Amino acid sequence: MRCRDSISKLPDEILGKILSLVPTKVAASTSVLSKRWRNLMVLVDNICFDESMVVYPDKEEETRGSHLFSDFVEKQFSLLSDSHIIKKLSLSHTTRDCINYEYYRWIWTLMERGLLELHLHASRGNSYFFIERELLTSNTLVKLTLSGAYILGVQHVFFPALKSLSILSVTGLDGPNFSGLIRGSPVLEELYILNDQLLLPCYGTIVQSASIKRLVVFLDFPDAKDDHRVTYCGAPNLVYLDYSSYVFEYYQFVDLDTLVEARLSIKLGESTNRYDYSDDYDNDYGDGEPIFGDVTNLVAGITSITTLHLSPDSLEAFHFCCESMPVFKNLLNLSIESHEEKGWQVMPVLLKSCPNLHTLAIKGLVHRVTNKCGDACACSPKKNHKHKKMKIVNEEKLCCLETCQVKVLKISEYGGSFQELKQMKHFLDKLQCLETVKVGFNTNDNIDFLQANLLALPRLSKKKNIFSLSHIKTLYNQVVLA
């Protein structure tokens, strides 16, 4: 039976859209299929040139630089008419000693025709690729991504239409040029920063923009404590913040009154094993110096949020490096993630600082048992001093969960261990306003047994039938107890 070629019968415009979704090398190869496909490349509005797809005859040829890649790109450009508009250009290449003027020409050509998106990535070869100010000048560009072995000198650029900027591990970008790039983008709304290249001053440690609404920052310098002194963020229209770094000595987060949601992963630069985990010490800091860093101003700068996500590292950073916890009067949703090597010491003071909290979501209940866990968990570390035992009795009368307004409790990655079951019982015993509990399991085994254990737990309020059998719903290994 003869196969029918249904795709070739599609209109040219549709085929052009399809070819725009695949790598340009693949799209160009379709020209050999038939006469019908020979000239369809002129309809492509999305070009992706990736040198890693080029097969070089030998290692020497690859290192020295072959004309295979540039010849292919030149051939594709020759197919474009003067009126052909390319909306998106993705260019991934390897840097070499030679100055590749053809790369500049390719980008200039498309920018002159109204390019909307530009994504540039340079893999480190035996040199760097210098990007001049003239190369990054466009009145139409809306989205720009730079990553890899580039050196930028762009302090005075101007992107009047740029709304999304991604700077991902750019080797040769320092603080002043980064600031110039931000200042030259007056309508920028989304900024993504990944910086694991230690250059001084580091880009991403100072972010100031009146237009940014969404900011994602990932700074990773684990072995550079002395370079974590000051960081600044000023964004009066910011709505979403995703911030990850090792703790800084001083934070200045200002003008964040419009911030709605924050996701924080603040890592300590040193181990906490000798702090707060045994009876050998009578204070938080043991017999050593206080842990480096102070997140007090960071926490104080985000009090307008309604949703907060905290990593296990952030929980410890909040405990060790926050002098005072502000009141989050607007916070409705709190999401935390647990780790077996990280403690919950900050949870009592954090929950007491959220008077209107509605939903508490916890990923994993297993955490490190410490002498400072407080009454948010069911941990029972052994105490050797009578005065410490008396303190626990007093705290039990004023449990932070009893005054918490949480109505919805979401637990994910529940494994059903004794510690987890004990923690669930503690929540149900203390949360007075609880109406709904949602539990997601991290296993497909013994689901019925795990559900039965949860259903057998006593409830604080007889008025709220949280574990009513008639309301149990199982969906994707999640039991909803309402």
Disulfide bonds with the S-S distance in Angstrom:
none
